[in-house]
Amino acid sequence: MASVNKVILVGNCGRDPEIRYLPSGQAVANVSIATSSRRKDKNTGESIEDTQWHRVTFYDRLAEIAGEYLKKGRPAYIEGRLKYGKYTDQAGVEKNTVDIIATELQLLGGREGMGAPSEGDDGGQRRAAPPARAPAAPPARTAPAQRPASGFDDMDDDIPF
């Protein structure tokens, strides 16, 4: 049976990313993302805002992009997967952790603090994607290929629904 471990967050960056490099040279960036939801209190009728904080980890080129463009307060769209862990604190108490390992990042909002826009600019929205592939060579122009007869060549293409 197939399984899915996917998280989508749209929230605000709680602090500037912390970037470090592993001995292998791999970049790692950690950041906190805040998401908020609103609900009405049944008794008083007033609006209550509930804010959740999420620890997000970026790796490799995505970590470098996050370090360069994510800033405290900046809205972002993040996709990733959940990773659960445990550690023992200084008092000897075992604690559980939940991290989001980011696989995609898109900056939201304007270009505040990023300089003047340039021609062909994407409006401050950057999406990290897998490494670009070399474009395939266009096929050589030849005569159209003959399709094998399917027995439906004489049917009308109009579908009644």
N, C-alpha and C positions, 0 to 999 in steps of 0.2 A: 504494500500500500504506500502510495506517495504521501509525503508530508510537506508542510509549508511552515516556515519560520520567517515572517515578514512584518516589519514595523514601518509605519509612515507617520512622520511627525511634521507638523507645521507649527512653528513656535518662534520664540525670540531667544537669541543667544544671551546667556546669563553672565558670561565673562569672556574675555579674549582667550582664544585657544592657547593651550600650552603645547608647544612642539618640542619633541626630542627625537633623537636618532638612535636606533639600536646599533650594536656593534657591527651588524651586517650592512649598515648604511640605510636601512629601511626607516622612512619617516613615520612618526606616530604623533597624532594630534588628539588631545582630549578637550572637550568642551561640555558645558552644561546648557541644556535647552529647556526653556520653560514653556509649558502649554497651559492654557486656561480654559475653563468652562464656566458657564453661568447657569444658575438655577434660581427659582423663586422659593423662598422659605414658605412652607405651607401655613405656618402660624401667623407670621408677621406680614407676609406678602412682599418683603424687601428682597432685592436681588443679591445673591451671594456668589462671589467669584471664588472658584477653587483652582489653585495653581499647583501643577505637578512639575517636578524637576526630573530631568532625564540626563544620565551620563552617556555621552556619545563619544566613540573612538573612531578616528579615521586613520587609514593606513596608506602608505606609498604616495603616489601623486595626489590622491584625494586629500591626504593630510597636508601636503604643501599648499594646495588650493585653499583649504579651510584656513590654514594659518595666515595666508595672504589676504583673504577677502572677508572672512567672518570676523565680526567685531562685536563687542558687548552691545546689546540692545537691537542688533540687526535681525530682521525676520528671515527665516530660512525654511526650506522644504528638505527633509532628510528621509531617505529610505535606507533600511538596513535590516539586521536580524538581531534577535535577543541572544545574549550570552549570560548564563547564570554562573556565579562563582561563590566561593567562601574564603574567608580569611579569619585569623585570630588576632584580635586587637591587643594592645599593650597590657590590658588587665586580664588577658587570657580568655576573653569571651569570644565565642565563635559568631561571626557575623556573615549574613548573606548579602550578595551584591547582584545587581541586574545592570548590565551594560548593553548599549546598542552599538553594534559594529556596523558603521555606515558603509553603504555601497553606492550611494548616490547623494548628491548635494546640488540644490538649486537655490541661489540667493534670491530673495524676494524684496520688493520695495524699490525705492529709488537708488540713486547713485551717490548718496551723501558720503562726502569724504573720499571719493574715488577720482576726482579730477573732472575735467570737461569731457563730455561725450565726444566720440570720434565717429567719422563716417563708417557705416556698417556696424555700428555698435549694437549690442544685444540688450541694452536697457538695464545693465547691471545684473542680468540673470545669467549665471554660468552653470552649466550642467556638466558634471564630470562623467565621462563616458569611457568605455574600454578603449584601449589604444586604437588609433585610426588604422584601418586596413587600406592597403594600396587599391585604388580603383581597378576593377577588372577591365581588360581591353575590350573595346566594343567589338561585337562580332562582325566578321567581314560581310560585306553586302553580296548576297547571292540571290538567285531566283527563289521565290517563296516555296517552301517545302510542300510537297503533296501530302495531304492527310489521307489516311486509309478510309475507305468507304465504311460508314457506320450503319447504313440503312436508314438514317434519319435526315439525309441530305435534302430530301424533297419536302420536309415539314416546314410549316410556317413558324417564324421566330416569335410571333406574338403569343404571349402567355396570358391566359384568361384571368389570372388572379394577381 
